[in-house]
Amino acid sequence: MSILLVALLALVVSACASSESSSPSASEPFFSASAEPTQEPSDEPSEDPGESLGAIPSFDINGDPELASRFPDTVGGEAIQVISFRGDVLGSGGDIDPSFQEFLEATDADLEDVSVAFGGSQDGTLNVAAFRVLGVAEDRLEREFLSASEDNGDIEGAQRANVGGKDVWVAADATGETSASIYLYVKDDTVYFLTGTEEQAEEILSALP
């Protein structure tokens, strides 16, 4: 996973942390249907606050619904779930990772300009993410995101390819956490980051703007 997405997810984990929480790995789906990151408000007090989800801060997992809706609901017949956060909300979860801060400075962006949507299949074979930075030109966003990912050893051997009718970068996971290919696609102010098979990538990319 790109260090920039790791940094964002670290903020999510920090903001939603509990004694039983842990950050997702590259081999696991970012979000499963069984997860319950937020709790519906209730006028009734919890019978056991120490064991309830009340210990987890209220957190908007639909911060950029338009961004999340760009991904298809199913891939290869398997449902995927996507949740989204806005950068200003993420920033309330703790300190910003230095590598992510460097990226913001390189693109002249602020945390308030950022939103991210991410998810995947429940079996963990597919992970998807969209990383949006308002006001940053497409070529600059592509250059800085790719550079940051390569400099931090997240991807290697990135090559241009046409997949699903889109011009993308295809790379190997330099961390060795997954043998699946990594696909980077940049359109306007958004980077799409996919990890899965070529068939999965084709189906998703053909549905993206």
C-alpha positions in Angstrom: 0.0 0.0 0.0 1.3 3.5 -0.8 2.9 5.3 2.2 0.5 8.2 1.6 -2.5 5.9 2.0 -0.9 4.3 5.0 -0.5 7.7 6.5 -4.2 8.5 6.0 -5.3 5.1 7.3 -3.1 5.7 10.3 -5.1 8.8 11.1 -8.3 6.8 10.7 -7.0 4.2 13.1 -5.8 6.8 15.5 -9.2 8.6 15.5 -11.2 5.4 15.8 -8.8 3.5 18.1 -10.0 1.3 20.9 -8.1 -1.3 23.0 -9.1 -4.0 20.5 -8.5 -2.0 17.2 -5.7 -2.7 14.8 -4.7 -1.3 11.4 -5.5 -3.3 8.2 -2.9 -5.2 6.4 -2.4 -5.5 2.6 -3.8 -9.0 2.7 -7.0 -8.0 4.5 -9.9 -5.9 3.2 -9.9 -2.3 4.4 -13.4 -2.6 5.6 -15.7 -5.5 6.1 -19.5 -5.7 6.3 -19.2 -7.0 9.9 -17.3 -3.9 11.0 -19.2 -1.2 12.9 -17.0 1.9 13.1 -19.8 4.2 14.3 -22.8 3.8 16.6 -26.2 5.2 16.0 -27.1 7.9 18.6 -29.4 6.9 21.3 -31.2 8.7 24.1 -30.8 5.6 26.2 -27.5 5.2 28.2 -25.5 2.1 27.5 -25.8 -0.6 30.1 -22.1 -1.3 29.9 -20.2 1.7 28.6 -16.8 0.0 29.1 -17.7 -2.6 26.5 -19.8 -0.5 24.1 -18.8 1.2 20.9 -19.2 4.5 22.8 -15.5 4.3 23.5 -14.9 4.9 19.8 -15.2 8.6 18.7 -18.1 9.5 16.4 -16.6 9.4 12.9 -18.1 10.2 9.6 -17.4 7.2 7.2 -19.3 9.0 4.4 -17.2 12.1 4.2 -17.0 12.2 0.4 -19.9 10.0 -0.9 -19.4 11.2 -4.5 -15.8 10.0 -4.4 -16.8 6.6 -2.9 -19.6 6.2 -5.4 -17.1 6.2 -8.4 -16.2 2.6 -7.6 -18.6 -0.2 -8.8 -20.7 -2.0 -6.1 -19.5 -5.4 -7.3 -16.4 -6.7 -9.0 -16.4 -10.2 -10.5 -19.7 -10.8 -8.8 -18.2 -10.0 -5.4 -19.6 -7.1 -3.4 -17.1 -4.4 -2.4 -17.6 -1.8 0.3 -16.1 1.6 0.2 -16.0 4.2 2.9 -14.7 7.8 2.8 -13.2 10.4 5.0 -12.3 14.1 4.6 -8.8 15.3 5.5 -9.9 17.8 8.1 -11.7 15.1 10.0 -8.7 12.8 9.7 -6.4 15.5 11.0 -8.4 15.5 14.3 -7.2 11.9 15.0 -3.5 12.8 15.7 -0.2 13.9 14.3 0.3 13.8 10.5 2.9 11.4 9.2 6.0 13.3 8.0 6.0 11.6 4.6 2.4 12.7 4.1 3.2 16.2 5.3 6.0 16.3 2.7 3.5 15.3 0.0 1.1 18.0 1.0 3.9 20.6 0.8 5.1 19.3 -2.6 1.6 19.8 -4.0 0.9 23.1 -2.1 -2.1 21.4 -0.6 -3.6 21.5 2.9 -5.2 18.6 4.8 -8.6 20.3 4.2 -8.1 19.8 0.5 -7.8 16.0 0.9 -10.4 13.3 0.9 -10.0 9.5 0.6 -12.2 6.6 -0.1 -11.1 3.1 0.4 -12.5 -0.5 0.7 -12.3 -3.9 -0.9 -13.8 -7.4 -1.0 -14.4 -9.3 2.1 -12.0 -12.1 1.1 -9.2 -9.6 0.9 -8.3 -10.4 -2.7 -9.1 -6.8 -3.8 -8.3 -3.4 -2.3 -9.3 -0.1 -3.8 -8.6 3.5 -2.8 -9.2 6.9 -4.2 -7.1 9.8 -3.1 -8.4 13.2 -3.9 -6.5 16.5 -3.6 -8.6 19.5 -4.6 -6.9 22.1 -6.8 -3.9 20.0 -7.8 -3.3 19.5 -11.5 -3.4 16.0 -12.8 0.2 15.8 -14.0 1.6 17.2 -10.8 -0.5 14.9 -8.6 0.6 11.9 -10.6 4.2 12.9 -10.5 4.3 13.6 -6.7 2.2 10.5 -5.7 4.3 8.2 -7.8 7.5 9.7 -6.6 6.5 9.5 -3.0 5.5 5.8 -3.4 8.7 4.9 -5.1 10.9 6.9 -2.7 9.4 5.1 0.3 9.8 1.7 -1.3 6.1 0.9 -1.7 6.2 0.1 -5.4 8.9 -0.9 -7.9 9.2 -1.3 -11.6 6.2 0.9 -12.5 5.4 0.7 -16.2 2.8 2.4 -18.3 0.0 0.2 -19.6 -3.6 0.5 -20.9 -6.0 -1.4 -18.6 -9.8 -1.2 -18.9 -9.4 1.5 -21.4 -7.4 3.7 -19.1 -3.7 4.8 -19.2 -2.3 3.5 -15.9 0.9 2.7 -14.0 1.3 -1.0 -13.2 3.8 -1.9 -10.5 4.9 -4.7 -8.1 4.5 -4.4 -4.4 8.0 -3.7 -3.2 7.1 -4.6 0.4 6.4 -8.2 -0.6 3.1 -8.2 1.3 1.1 -9.2 -1.8 1.9 -10.8 -5.1 -0.9 -9.0 -6.8 -0.1 -6.1 -9.1 -0.6 -2.5 -8.1 -2.5 -0.2 -10.5 -2.2 3.6 -10.3 -4.6 5.7 -12.3 -4.8 9.5 -12.1 -7.7 11.5 -13.4 -8.1 15.2 -12.7 -7.5 15.7 -9.0 -7.8 12.1 -8.0 -5.4 9.1 -7.7 -7.0 5.7 -7.8 -4.9 2.9 -6.2 -5.9 -0.7 -6.8 -4.4 -4.0 -5.7 -5.8 -7.2 -7.3 -5.8 -9.2 -10.5 -5.7 -7.8 -14.0 -9.3 -8.9 -14.5 -10.4 -7.1 -11.3 -8.5 -4.0 -12.3 -10.0 -4.0 -15.8 -13.5 -4.1 -14.5 -12.9 -1.3 -12.0 -11.0 0.9 -14.3 -13.5 0.6 -17.0 -16.1 2.0 -14.6 -14.0 4.9 -13.4 -14.2 8.4 -14.9 
